[in-house]
Amino acid sequence: MRFLLFIISVIAVALLLGFLSSQYSYSPLLLKGLIALIIFVVAFINIEWGLYILIFSMLLSPEIMVSKTEGATLGRGVTLRLEDFLLVVIGFSWFAKNAIHKELGLFLKTPLNKPILFYLLACVISTGFGIMAGRTSPKTGFFFVLKYFEYIIVFFMMINHVENLEQVNRFLLCLFFTCFAVSIICMLQIPGGGRVSAPFEGEVGEPNTLGGYLVFMGMIALGLLARTENLKTKQLLIVLLVAVIPPFLFTQSRSSYLAFIPALLTLGLLLEKRAIMIGLILIAFIVSPLFLPAAVKDRILFTFTQREHPGQQITIGNIRLDTSTSARLRSWQEALKDWTKHPILGYGVTGYKFVDAQYPRTLAETGIIGLAALIFLLYSIFKLTITTLKEIKTPYLQGLTIGFLAGYIGLLFHAIGANTFIIVRIMEPFWFMAGIIAVLPQLEKAGLSSPEPLRQTKFS
């Protein structure tokens, strides 16, 4: 019946396209509307197909400048990407399908529901007060908060849709293929010099974003590699990791380098023979300067060896920090100082000037309530992952959960020097994977067996 509906829908859309093309001249707006309608119909018939489209668009979609603003966006303005529109279309399709088939349920109960609600309410209320007080631009605040809701929709779509481990395998395959494609595209940037950033990021790239994404996806691949028993799966994961390493190094993102260290140590602590693993990791860190590219070593050393710029650098004892790190630390100090003017609800999302660090930015924008809600949410994600790891018994599912947890720890450290938990290209795959982690115990308890993650699977 579902396949028959799909065929009927395709014929209906084809007839509609033929009729409109004969009646009207070419219109970009009309074309975009028809594409959105097609995606809506496809996702309505089978949400999984819509999710495949969403996965490939996460890192491989162009951005559109909505408006140029100052303040929290540092003049870079509000940008929307293809996946933003896709998620709206797929989300509406999901809501419509749930409205028709009420037995499907809209929001399954998980340990993250309350923390998510508290955090979103803190963002909405603080932004609303910021708009009323004139501290926050209505358009900018609206679009940024809307993105936060997008991430959560991804999570709830996943926990409501995933029914068996075969689906998990297909989603993992698509996520890894997207990561591989991004890595290959980024490797082509290396010979041109400069810092590597993700594709389709407009005039100014964001190497920090790419670095955080690669740390997260790389840890998941490493976790699976350590626990899977299938040779073909191991080979494919090794190919992926080999592709990830060069663009990660040439992002020259110090926040990402910082995130990689605790992420890898966490992975070692969670694997079998942890003492041996930690020893090998520490040895690798010690000898790494012998093998790292010169650009990477220069980038790290630049933090402490930049020539003196009077009045622009912070000195800690005998150590002089570079101007970029000094500016970031000063922005944190200013955020903490200005936060006291609006300590409860802050300035509103985007109501405060740009701060390139998640925690002080959250404090300044949403106040102590927003920061407490964020910490509660982050703690709940950690607790959920640990609970999942204790409950599941299948080796490769354990590897998947270990990799997710290691990547998550890396993102917590990445957020010290970046707005990690509001960056769309990190948060969409993160919440996608969080949804998978949340349902793994139920899938395993149901006794639904499946092949290894990267072995050949059937797409439905």
ZAMARGU-4260 file (C-alpha; in steps of 0.2 Angstrom, whole numbers, plus 5000, padded with zeros to 4 digits):
<rodrens>
0) 5000/5000/5000 | 5014/5012/5004 | 5023/5008/4988 | 5006/5011/4978 | 5004/5027/4987
5) 5021/5032/4982 | 5018/5028/4963 | 5002/5038/4963 | 5010/5053/4971 | 5024/5053/4959
10) 5011/5052/4944 | 5001/5066/4952 | 5016/5077/4954 | 5022/5073/4936 | 5005/5078/4930
15) 5005/5094/4940 | 5022/5099/4934 | 5017/5096/4916 | 5001/5106/4918 | 5010/5121/4927
20) 5024/5121/4914 | 5012/5123/4900 | 5002/5137/4908 | 5016/5147/4916 | 5034/5153/4911
25) 5049/5148/4921 | 5049/5154/4939 | 5063/5150/4952 | 5050/5152/4966 | 5038/5140/4958
30) 5052/5128/4955 | 5057/5129/4974 | 5039/5127/4979 | 5037/5111/4968 | 5053/5104/4975
35) 5047/5107/4993 | 5031/5099/4988 | 5039/5083/4982 | 5050/5082/4997 | 5035/5084/5008
40) 5026/5070/4999 | 5041/5058/4999 | 5043/5061/5018 | 5025/5059/5021 | 5025/5042/5013
45) 5041/5037/5021 | 5050/5048/5034 | 5065/5037/5032 | 5068/5043/5014 | 5067/5061/5020
50) 5079/5058/5034 | 5092/5051/5021 | 5090/5067/5011 | 5093/5077/5027 | 5108/5067/5032
55) 5117/5071/5015 | 5112/5089/5016 | 5119/5092/5034 | 5137/5096/5028 | 5134/5096/5009
60) 5122/5111/5007 | 5125/5129/5003 | 5120/5143/5014 | 5109/5158/5011 | 5111/5175/5019
65) 5095/5181/5027 | 5101/5197/5034 | 5117/5206/5040 | 5117/5210/5058 | 5129/5215/5071
70) 5130/5209/5089 | 5130/5191/5092 | 5133/5186/5074 | 5148/5197/5073 | 5142/5205/5057
75) 5141/5189/5048 | 5122/5189/5048 | 5108/5176/5049 | 5112/5162/5037 | 5100/5148/5032
80) 5106/5132/5024 | 5097/5119/5013 | 5095/5108/5027 | 5085/5121/5037 | 5072/5121/5023
85) 5072/5102/5022 | 5070/5100/5040 | 5055/5112/5040 | 5047/5103/5026 | 5051/5085/5033
90) 5046/5091/5050 | 5029/5097/5044 | 5027/5081/5034 | 5031/5071/5051 | 5018/5082/5060
95) 5005/5079/5047 | 5007/5061/5047 | 5006/5060/5066 | 4990/5071/5065 | 4982/5058/5053
100) 4989/5043/5062 | 4987/5047/5080 | 4993/5030/5086 | 5011/5034/5080 | 5013/5047/5094
105) 5022/5063/5093 | 5035/5064/5107 | 5041/5048/5115 | 5046/5049/5133 | 5064/5050/5136
110) 5076/5056/5150 | 5080/5071/5139 | 5062/5078/5137 | 5062/5088/5153 | 5080/5095/5151
115) 5076/5100/5132 | 5060/5108/5137 | 5068/5118/5151 | 5082/5124/5140 | 5071/5129/5125
120) 5059/5138/5137 | 5074/5148/5144 | 5080/5153/5127 | 5062/5158/5122 | 5058/5168/5137
125) 5075/5177/5138 | 5074/5181/5120 | 5056/5187/5122 | 5061/5199/5136 | 5077/5204/5126
130) 5066/5209/5111 | 5054/5219/5122 | 5068/5228/5130 | 5076/5232/5113 | 5092/5222/5117
135) 5088/5209/5104 | 5083/5210/5085 | 5067/5201/5083 | 5072/5194/5066 | 5089/5188/5072
140) 5083/5181/5088 | 5069/5172/5080 | 5079/5163/5067 | 5093/5158/5080 | 5080/5151/5092
145) 5071/5142/5078 | 5087/5133/5074 | 5088/5127/5092 | 5070/5120/5089 | 5077/5112/5073
150) 5090/5102/5082 | 5077/5095/5094 | 5065/5090/5080 | 5079/5080/5073 | 5081/5071/5090
155) 5062/5067/5091 | 5060/5062/5073 | 5074/5049/5076 | 5067/5041/5092 | 5050/5040/5085
160) 5055/5033/5068 | 5069/5020/5072 | 5061/5003/5074 | 5075/4991/5071 | 5094/4989/5070
165) 5093/4988/5051 | 5088/5006/5051 | 5102/5011/5062 | 5114/5003/5050 | 5107/5012/5035
170) 5108/5029/5045 | 5126/5025/5050 | 5131/5021/5033 | 5124/5037/5026 | 5132/5048/5040
175) 5149/5040/5037 | 5147/5042/5018 | 5143/5060/5020 | 5158/5062/5032 | 5169/5053/5019
180) 5163/5065/5005 | 5166/5080/5016 | 5184/5074/5020 | 5188/5071/5002 | 5182/5088/4997
185) 5191/5096/5011 | 5207/5087/5006 | 5207/5096/4989 | 5208/5113/4999 | 5225/5108/5007
190) 5237/5111/4992 | 5230/5129/4991 | 5236/5133/5008 | 5227/5142/5022 | 5215/5133/5034
195) 5203/5120/5028 | 5184/5122/5031 | 5168/5113/5027 | 5161/5115/5009 | 5148/5128/5005
200) 5151/5140/5019 | 5151/5156/5010 | 5165/5169/5008 | 5171/5166/5026 | 5174/5147/5031
205) 5173/5140/5048 | 5188/5128/5052 | 5182/5127/5070 | 5166/5120/5064 | 5173/5107/5053
210) 5186/5102/5066 | 5172/5099/5079 | 5162/5089/5067 | 5177/5078/5062 | 5181/5075/5080
215) 5164/5069/5084 | 5162/5058/5068 | 5180/5051/5070 | 5177/5046/5088 | 5161/5036/5083
220) 5171/5028/5069 | 5185/5023/5081 | 5173/5016/5094 | 5165/5005/5081 | 5182/5000/5074
225) 5187/4995/5092 | 5172/4984/5095 | 5166/4977/5078 | 5171/4959/5073 | 5168/4960/5055
230) 5184/4962/5044 | 5175/4972/5030 | 5167/4984/5042 | 5185/4987/5050 | 5192/4990/5033
235) 5179/5003/5028 | 5181/5012/5045 | 5200/5013/5042 | 5197/5020/5025 | 5185/5033/5033
240) 5198/5038/5047 | 5212/5039/5035 | 5201/5052/5025 | 5197/5061/5041 | 5214/5064/5048
245) 5222/5076/5034 | 5207/5089/5034 | 5206/5088/5053 | 5224/5093/5055 | 5224/5106/5042
250) 5209/5115/5050 | 5222/5122/5061 | 5208/5123/5074 | 5216/5124/5091 | 5199/5121/5099
255) 5197/5105/5089 | 5215/5099/5094 | 5210/5102/5112 | 5194/5093/5110 | 5203/5078/5102
260) 5214/5074/5117 | 5200/5071/5130 | 5189/5063/5117 | 5203/5050/5113 | 5207/5047/5132
265) 5189/5044/5135 | 5188/5031/5121 | 5204/5023/5129 | 5196/5022/5146 | 5180/5014/5140
270) 5188/5001/5129 | 5195/4984/5136 | 5213/4983/5142 | 5211/5002/5146 | 5228/5003/5154
275) 5237/4997/5138 | 5225/5009/5128 | 5229/5024/5138 | 5248/5020/5138 | 5248/5019/5119
280) 5238/5035/5118 | 5250/5044/5129 | 5265/5038/5119 | 5256/5043/5103 | 5254/5061/5110
285) 5272/5062/5116 | 5279/5056/5099 | 5266/5066/5088 | 5278/5081/5086 | 5289/5070/5075
290) 5275/5067/5063 | 5264/5082/5063 | 5264/5093/5048 | 5274/5109/5050 | 5258/5120/5048
295) 5250/5111/5063 | 5265/5113/5075 | 5267/5131/5070 | 5248/5134/5073 | 5250/5127/5091
300) 5266/5136/5095 | 5259/5152/5088 | 5248/5153/5104 | 5264/5156/5114 | 5277/5163/5102
305) 5268/5177/5092 | 5279/5193/5092 | 5274/5206/5105 | 5259/5217/5101 | 5259/5229/5116
310) 5242/5231/5124 | 5234/5217/5114 | 5241/5201/5122 | 5237/5194/5139 | 5252/5188/5149
315) 5251/5174/5162 | 5267/5173/5172 | 5280/5173/5159 | 5269/5166/5145 | 5262/5178/5132
320) 5247/5173/5123 | 5243/5177/5105 | 5231/5191/5100 | 5217/5179/5095 | 5218/5169/5111
325) 5219/5185/5121 | 5204/5193/5112 | 5194/5177/5116 | 5199/5178/5135 | 5194/5196/5136
330) 5177/5193/5128 | 5174/5180/5141 | 5179/5193/5155 | 5168/5206/5147 | 5153/5193/5146
335) 5155/5189/5164 | 5156/5207/5169 | 5141/5212/5158 | 5130/5197/5164 | 5128/5205/5181
340) 5117/5218/5173 | 5104/5205/5168 | 5109/5190/5179 | 5093/5180/5178 | 5087/5179/5160
345) 5102/5188/5151 | 5101/5199/5136 | 5092/5187/5125 | 5098/5175/5111 | 5109/5186/5100
350) 5106/5201/5111 | 5124/5202/5117 | 5139/5204/5107 | 5148/5190/5099 | 5157/5178/5111
355) 5166/5164/5103 | 5163/5151/5118 | 5148/5142/5122 | 5147/5143/5141 | 5150/5162/5143
360) 5139/5166/5128 | 5125/5156/5136 | 5127/5165/5152 | 5127/5182/5144 | 5112/5178/5133
365) 5100/5168/5144 | 5107/5172/5161 | 5109/5160/5175 | 5093/5151/5172 | 5098/5147/5154
370) 5116/5141/5159 | 5108/5130/5172 | 5096/5123/5159 | 5110/5120/5147 | 5121/5111/5161
375) 5106/5101/5166 | 5103/5096/5147 | 5122/5091/5145 | 5122/5081/5161 | 5106/5072/5155
380) 5114/5067/5139 | 5129/5061/5148 | 5118/5051/5160 | 5108/5044/5146 | 5123/5038/5136
385) 5131/5029/5152 | 5114/5021/5155 | 5113/5015/5137 | 5131/5008/5138 | 5127/4998/5154
390) 5111/4991/5146 | 5117/4985/5129 | 5127/4969/5126 | 5130/4968/5108 | 5148/4972/5104
395) 5146/4984/5089 | 5132/4993/5098 | 5143/4996/5113 | 5157/5002/5101 | 5144/5014/5094
400) 5139/5021/5111 | 5157/5022/5117 | 5162/5032/5101 | 5147/5043/5104 | 5152/5047/5122
405) 5170/5050/5117 | 5164/5062/5104 | 5152/5070/5116 | 5166/5073/5129 | 5176/5081/5115
410) 5162/5093/5110 | 5161/5098/5128 | 5179/5104/5127 | 5177/5111/5110 | 5164/5122/5117
415) 5177/5131/5127 | 5183/5140/5112 | 5168/5139/5100 | 5149/5140/5101 | 5148/5121/5098
420) 5131/5117/5104 | 5122/5130/5093 | 5132/5127/5077 | 5120/5118/5065 | 5134/5108/5056
425) 5139/5100/5072 | 5122/5099/5081 | 5112/5091/5067 | 5123/5075/5066 | 5125/5076/5085
430) 5106/5076/5089 | 5103/5063/5075 | 5115/5051/5084 | 5108/5056/5101 | 5091/5049/5095
435) 5099/5033/5090 | 5108/5031/5106 | 5092/5034/5116 | 5083/5019/5107 | 5097/5006/5107
440) 5092/4997/5123 | 5074/4995/5117 | 5080/4989/5100 | 5091/4976/5108 | 5079/4970/5121
445) 5066/4968/5107 | 5078/4954/5100 | 5080/4963/5083 | 5096/4956/5076 | 5105/4964/5062
450) 5122/4963/5053 | 5137/4974/5057 | 5134/4993/5054 | 5144/4995/5037 | 5140/4978/5029
455) 5128/4978/5014 | 5110/4983/5020 | 5094/4985/5011 | 5087/5003/5009 | 5068/5004/5011
</rodrens>
